[in-house]
Amino acid sequence: MPTTAIQHRWTNLPSESVAAGIQRQFITGDRLTVAHFELKRGGIVPRHTHESEQMTCLLSGVLRFVIDGRDIILRAGDVLQIPGWCEHEVEVVEDASVIDVFSPVRQDWIDKTDDYFRR
């Protein structure tokens, strides 16, 4: 565990293609994960759930979340809070840039067991 501040730069972090039109970078600390997504119009994040509470901060573009049977449209500047174990899916309506924050850490990403992207 680090005992001092660590500076990260998105441009220096590896990017992975997790599905068609979906690029992901992430940093994991002791208790949380921060992710940067670049999403292309028409991309889909399939329905899934995870232990982590999620804060989605939409920097640009438009996303449609489906949660509890209802549509939630996010536009640049919006933040969506999703409780842990809340099932959700996402459609990329317009090319988007997103910062997601998760607590606790996304262990499934670290372990590469996030198979919902590849269904």
LINURQUI-V895057 format. One record per backbone hydrogen bond with DSSP energy under -1.0 kcal/mol. CO is the residue of the C=O (numbers start at 1). NH is the residue of the N-H. E is the energy in kcal/mol with one decimal. If there is no record, write none. Layout:
# LINURQUI-V895057
{{CO:NH:E} {CO:NH:E}}
This chain:
# LINURQUI-V895057
{{9:12:-2.1} {10:13:-1.5} {16:24:-2.7} {19:22:-2.3} {21:40:-2.7} {22:18:-2.0} {22:19:-1.1} {23:38:-1.9} {24:16:-2.8} {25:36:-2.6} {27:34:-2.7} {32:29:-3.2} {33:102:-3.0} {34:27:-2.7} {35:100:-2.2} {36:25:-1.9} {37:98:-2.4} {38:23:-2.5} {39:96:-2.6} {40:43:-2.5} {43:92:-2.7} {45:90:-2.3} {48:88:-2.4} {50:85:-3.6} {53:103:-1.8} {54:82:-3.3} {55:101:-2.2} {56:80:-2.5} {57:99:-2.3} {58:77:-3.2} {60:97:-1.5} {62:93:-1.5} {62:94:-2.0} {63:74:-2.9} {64:91:-2.4} {65:72:-2.6} {66:89:-1.1} {67:70:-1.9} {70:67:-2.4} {72:65:-2.9} {74:63:-2.0} {75:78:-2.6} {78:58:-2.5} {80:56:-2.8} {82:54:-2.9} {83:86:-1.5} {88:48:-2.1} {89:66:-2.1} {90:45:-2.7} {91:64:-2.7} {92:42:-3.0} {96:39:-3.0} {97:59:-2.4} {97:60:-1.4} {98:37:-2.5} {99:57:-3.1} {100:35:-3.1} {101:55:-2.4} {102:33:-2.4} {103:53:-2.8} {105:107:-1.6} {106:110:-1.6} {107:111:-2.8} {108:113:-2.8} {113:115:-2.0} {114:117:-1.3} {115:118:-1.6}}
